[in-house]
Amino acid sequence: MNKKQLSEKVAKALSMKRATVEQVLDKSLGLISEALIRDEKVRLVGFGNFLVRTRATRIGRNPQTGDRIQIPSSKSPAFVPGINLKPALRPKSA
């Protein structure tokens, strides 16, 4: 599902205009992004947490020459599923 499809489903479920739902969705995602840029954790209880993970500086190899190179530390966004989402994704036992 993409953002347009999500906004259409939410608009239909709430009897709202799709354009209004898209504005809310865009603003929400923007605020989540801004929080992550500030290294803040975003908790959506029951759904999951958005956070920033920091990778330490490490030694790697240049694949062409085999020389050792230092790979600098970096940050990347991550999502950790919440207590309600994780079990919902598990296959049901027969």
HELIX and SHEET records of a PDB file:
HELIX    1   1 LYS A    3  LEU A   14  1                                  12    
HELIX    2   2 ARG A   18  ILE A   37  1                                  20    
HELIX    3   3 LEU A   85  LEU A   89  1                                   5    
SHEET    1   A 3 VAL A  42  LEU A  44  0                                        
SHEET    2   A 3 GLY A  48  ARG A  55 -1                                        
SHEET    3   A 3 SER A  74  PRO A  81 -1                                        
SHEET    1   B 2 ARG A  58  ARG A  61  0                                        
SHEET    2   B 2 ARG A  68  ILE A  71 -1                                        
END                                                                             
